[in-house]
């Protein structure tokens, strides 16, 4: 029996509708919509697409969105100056510096320059510390979206054993903090974890954020476990597509379009073992954008 689908796109629609209603109320009360500005340095193709999607989603629900585009040759001082201008702009509630920055740039210094009250990505040390201490603040959008995905599918977290594969500052570490706050027992794994598959098999809830295509196979998954796939990778060639998808409609779509996306979880080998599985695409991705919009609304509400 195949795993039930954790439909991130459906949950994201619910969140966007909730945010849109509150945005409308806020605008009626204060006379302006929330404002979100993204700083894009260079022209990384994936970043350009991601920013376009963010802007469209924001405009659809009434958030005013803008982008400051800086050339890849920009200096750190020029980027910091742009951040400071936004910090001082009373009509900008949320500031986001699109990562990754061009090679050689000190992203830590730039992220730390953002006003913590406008840090809708949740990467400023002030907000990271508040999360670690269990206090309210902005939380990174992807792990916050995963918690929403689980809760809105009535998947209990309290008392469950959650295993997080990956320890990045963007997903792995904040994911572990949020699961701890929800009273789960949490294990964080990484490249030096011994017998990684055996540790992962102990999970009631497995979050895969390792950045390796199809790495999580049936050997990593306890039968009936909840599996959340954070990865996103292009499929390269029909042989790989056949291995990942088997004889399924996804293989036929790959043959028609010549492109497909897959995550850190091997879909063919995990779908008949897991109890729940988030798809790629359509799982975690839409939630990241939805939580960014909710954080922007929260920033505006706190400042008005």
C-alpha positions as CSV (number, residue, x, y, z in Angstrom):
1,X,0.0,0.0,0.0
2,X,1.5,3.3,-1.1
3,X,2.1,6.1,1.4
4,X,-0.5,8.8,1.9
5,X,0.6,12.1,0.4
6,X,1.5,15.1,2.5
7,X,0.1,17.7,0.1
8,X,2.1,20.9,0.8
9,X,0.4,22.8,-2.0
10,X,-3.0,22.4,-0.4
11,X,-1.7,23.4,3.0
12,X,0.0,26.4,1.4
13,X,-3.3,27.5,-0.1
14,X,-4.9,27.4,3.3
15,X,-2.2,29.5,4.8
16,X,-2.2,32.0,2.0
17,X,-6.0,32.5,2.3
18,X,-5.6,33.1,6.1
19,X,-2.8,35.6,5.5
20,X,-4.8,37.4,2.7
21,X,-7.7,38.0,5.1
22,X,-5.4,39.4,7.8
23,X,-3.5,41.6,5.2
24,X,-6.9,43.1,4.1
25,X,-7.8,43.9,7.7
26,X,-4.4,45.4,8.4
27,X,-4.5,47.6,5.3
28,X,-8.0,48.9,6.2
29,X,-6.7,49.7,9.7
30,X,-3.3,51.3,8.9
31,X,-3.9,52.5,5.3
32,X,-1.2,50.5,3.6
33,X,-0.3,46.9,2.9
34,X,2.7,45.0,4.4
35,X,5.8,45.7,2.4
36,X,8.4,43.0,1.5
37,X,11.7,43.7,-0.3
38,X,14.1,41.2,-1.6
39,X,17.8,42.0,-2.3
40,X,19.1,39.9,-5.2
41,X,22.9,40.0,-5.9
42,X,23.8,38.6,-9.3
43,X,21.6,36.6,-11.6
44,X,21.7,33.0,-10.3
45,X,19.0,31.4,-12.4
46,X,17.4,29.4,-9.5
47,X,17.3,32.5,-7.4
48,X,15.7,34.6,-10.1
49,X,12.9,32.0,-10.5
50,X,12.4,31.7,-6.8
51,X,12.2,35.5,-6.3
52,X,9.7,35.8,-9.2
53,X,7.5,33.2,-7.5
54,X,7.8,35.0,-4.1
55,X,6.8,38.3,-5.7
56,X,3.7,36.8,-7.5
57,X,2.6,35.0,-4.3
58,X,2.9,38.2,-2.3
59,X,1.0,40.4,-4.8
60,X,-1.8,37.9,-5.0
61,X,-2.6,38.2,-1.3
62,X,-2.1,42.0,-1.1
63,X,1.5,42.3,0.1
64,X,3.5,44.9,-1.7
65,X,6.6,43.3,-3.0
66,X,9.8,44.8,-4.6
67,X,13.2,43.6,-5.6
68,X,16.5,45.4,-5.4
69,X,18.8,43.9,-8.0
70,X,22.5,44.4,-7.5
71,X,25.2,43.2,-9.9
72,X,27.4,40.3,-9.0
73,X,30.4,42.7,-8.9
74,X,28.8,44.6,-6.0
75,X,30.9,45.2,-2.9
76,X,29.9,44.1,0.6
77,X,29.6,47.8,1.5
78,X,27.1,48.4,-1.3
79,X,24.9,45.5,-0.2
80,X,25.1,46.7,3.4
81,X,24.1,50.2,2.3
82,X,21.0,48.7,0.6
83,X,20.1,46.8,3.8
84,X,20.4,50.0,5.9
85,X,18.2,51.9,3.6
86,X,15.5,49.3,3.9
87,X,16.0,49.1,7.7
88,X,15.1,52.8,7.8
89,X,12.2,52.7,5.4
90,X,9.0,52.8,7.5
91,X,6.9,51.2,4.7
92,X,9.1,48.1,4.4
93,X,8.2,45.4,7.0
94,X,10.2,42.5,5.7
95,X,13.7,42.3,4.3
96,X,15.1,39.2,2.6
97,X,18.6,38.8,1.2
98,X,18.4,36.0,-1.4
99,X,20.9,33.2,-0.8
100,X,23.3,32.0,-2.0
101,X,25.3,35.2,-2.4
102,X,28.1,35.3,-5.0
103,X,31.2,33.4,-4.0
104,X,33.5,35.3,-1.6
105,X,30.8,37.5,0.0
106,X,30.4,37.4,3.8
107,X,26.8,36.4,4.1
108,X,26.9,36.4,7.9
109,X,27.8,40.0,8.1
110,X,25.1,41.0,5.6
111,X,22.4,38.9,7.3
112,X,23.3,40.3,10.7
113,X,22.9,43.9,9.3
114,X,19.1,43.3,8.8
115,X,16.9,44.8,11.5
116,X,15.8,41.7,13.5
117,X,12.2,43.0,13.5
118,X,12.3,42.9,9.6
119,X,14.2,39.6,9.4
120,X,11.3,37.6,7.8
121,X,13.7,34.7,6.8
122,X,14.5,34.2,10.5
123,X,18.3,34.0,9.9
124,X,19.5,36.9,12.2
125,X,21.3,35.7,15.3
126,X,18.7,37.6,17.4
127,X,15.9,35.4,16.0
128,X,18.0,32.2,16.0
129,X,18.6,32.8,19.7
130,X,14.9,33.4,20.4
131,X,14.1,30.1,18.7
132,X,16.7,28.3,20.8
133,X,15.3,29.8,24.0
134,X,11.7,28.9,23.1
135,X,10.7,32.6,22.7
136,X,8.6,34.1,20.0
137,X,10.3,35.5,16.9
138,X,10.7,34.9,13.2
139,X,11.4,31.3,12.3
140,X,13.1,30.1,9.1
141,X,10.3,29.4,6.6
142,X,11.0,25.9,5.5
143,X,11.1,24.2,8.9
144,X,8.1,26.3,10.0
145,X,6.2,25.2,6.9
146,X,7.0,21.5,7.7
147,X,5.5,21.9,11.2
148,X,2.4,23.3,9.6
149,X,2.3,20.5,7.1
150,X,2.4,17.9,9.9
151,X,-0.1,19.6,12.2
152,X,-2.7,20.3,9.5
153,X,-2.6,16.6,8.6
154,X,-3.2,15.7,12.2
155,X,0.1,14.1,12.7
156,X,1.0,14.2,16.4
157,X,4.5,15.4,17.4
158,X,4.4,15.1,21.1
159,X,6.3,12.1,22.3
160,X,7.2,11.0,18.8
161,X,10.8,10.2,17.8
162,X,11.9,12.6,15.0
163,X,15.1,12.2,13.1
164,X,16.4,15.1,11.1
165,X,18.9,14.3,8.4
166,X,21.0,17.4,8.0
167,X,22.3,20.1,10.3
168,X,22.2,23.3,8.2
169,X,21.3,26.6,9.7
170,X,18.5,27.1,7.2
171,X,16.7,23.8,7.8
172,X,18.3,21.1,10.0
173,X,19.0,23.0,13.2
174,X,15.8,25.1,13.3
175,X,13.8,22.0,12.4
176,X,15.2,20.2,15.4
177,X,14.4,23.2,17.6
178,X,10.8,23.4,16.4
179,X,10.3,19.7,16.9
180,X,11.8,19.9,20.4
181,X,9.4,22.8,21.2
182,X,6.5,20.5,20.1
183,X,7.7,17.9,22.6
184,X,9.2,15.4,20.2
185,X,12.3,13.5,21.0
186,X,14.8,14.6,18.3
187,X,17.9,13.1,16.8
188,X,20.0,15.2,14.4
189,X,22.1,13.3,11.9
190,X,24.9,14.4,9.6
191,X,27.8,13.2,7.4
192,X,29.6,11.7,10.4
193,X,26.7,9.8,11.9
194,X,27.5,6.2,12.3
195,X,25.1,3.7,10.6
196,X,22.9,6.5,9.3
197,X,20.3,4.2,7.9
198,X,19.8,2.4,11.2
199,X,19.4,5.7,13.1
200,X,16.9,6.9,10.6
201,X,14.9,3.7,10.9
202,X,14.2,4.6,14.5
203,X,12.2,7.6,13.4
204,X,8.4,8.0,13.7
205,X,9.0,11.2,11.7
206,X,11.9,11.5,9.3
207,X,12.9,14.8,7.8
208,X,15.4,14.5,4.9
209,X,17.4,17.6,4.3
210,X,20.8,16.3,3.2
211,X,21.0,17.7,-0.3
212,X,21.7,14.3,-2.0
213,X,19.4,13.1,-4.7
214,X,17.4,10.0,-3.8
215,X,19.7,9.1,-0.9
216,X,16.9,8.0,1.5
217,X,15.8,4.5,0.5
218,X,13.6,1.9,2.2
219,X,16.6,1.0,4.4
220,X,16.2,4.4,6.1
221,X,12.5,4.2,6.8
222,X,10.5,2.4,9.5
223,X,7.3,0.9,8.0
224,X,4.5,3.4,8.5
225,X,6.8,6.3,9.3
226,X,6.1,9.9,8.3
227,X,8.7,11.0,5.7
228,X,9.2,14.7,4.8
229,X,11.4,15.4,1.8
230,X,13.2,18.8,1.8
231,X,15.5,18.2,-1.2
232,X,15.0,19.3,-4.7
233,X,17.2,18.1,-7.6
234,X,16.8,17.8,-11.4
235,X,16.5,14.3,-12.8
236,X,19.2,13.6,-15.4
237,X,18.3,11.2,-18.1
238,X,15.8,8.4,-18.6
239,X,17.7,5.7,-16.9
240,X,17.8,7.8,-13.7
241,X,14.1,8.6,-14.1
242,X,13.2,4.9,-14.5
243,X,15.2,4.1,-11.3
244,X,13.5,6.9,-9.3
245,X,10.0,6.6,-10.6
246,X,9.6,3.0,-11.9
247,X,6.8,2.3,-14.4
248,X,4.6,5.2,-13.2
249,X,2.9,8.3,-14.6
250,X,5.9,10.3,-13.5
251,X,8.1,8.3,-15.8
252,X,5.7,9.0,-18.7
253,X,5.7,12.7,-17.8
254,X,9.5,12.8,-17.8
255,X,9.5,11.2,-21.3
256,X,7.1,13.8,-22.5
257,X,8.8,16.9,-21.0
258,X,12.4,15.7,-20.7
259,X,12.6,17.2,-17.2
260,X,11.5,16.3,-13.7
261,X,12.4,17.1,-10.1
262,X,13.1,14.7,-7.2
263,X,14.1,15.1,-3.6
264,X,16.5,13.5,-1.1
265,X,14.0,10.6,-0.8
266,X,14.0,7.9,-3.4
267,X,10.3,7.9,-4.3
268,X,10.0,4.4,-5.8
269,X,11.8,2.7,-3.0
270,X,10.1,4.6,-0.1
271,X,6.5,5.0,-1.2
272,X,5.5,1.5,-0.3
273,X,7.2,1.6,3.1
274,X,6.3,5.0,4.5
275,X,2.9,5.8,6.0
276,X,3.1,9.4,4.9
277,X,5.3,11.0,2.3
278,X,5.7,14.6,1.1
279,X,6.1,14.8,-2.7
280,X,8.7,16.7,-4.8
281,X,7.5,18.9,-6.2
282,X,4.3,20.0,-4.3
283,X,5.4,19.2,-0.8
284,X,7.7,21.4,1.2
285,X,8.4,24.0,-1.5
286,X,5.0,25.8,-1.6
287,X,5.0,26.0,2.2
288,X,8.3,27.9,2.3
289,X,6.8,30.8,0.3
290,X,3.5,30.7,2.3
291,X,5.4,31.0,5.6
292,X,7.5,33.9,4.2
293,X,4.2,35.7,3.5
294,X,3.0,34.9,7.0
295,X,6.2,36.2,8.5
296,X,5.9,39.4,6.5
297,X,2.4,39.9,7.8
298,X,3.6,39.3,11.4
299,X,6.4,41.8,10.9
300,X,3.8,44.4,9.7
301,X,1.4,43.7,12.6
302,X,4.2,44.1,15.2
303,X,5.3,47.4,13.7
304,X,1.8,49.0,13.5
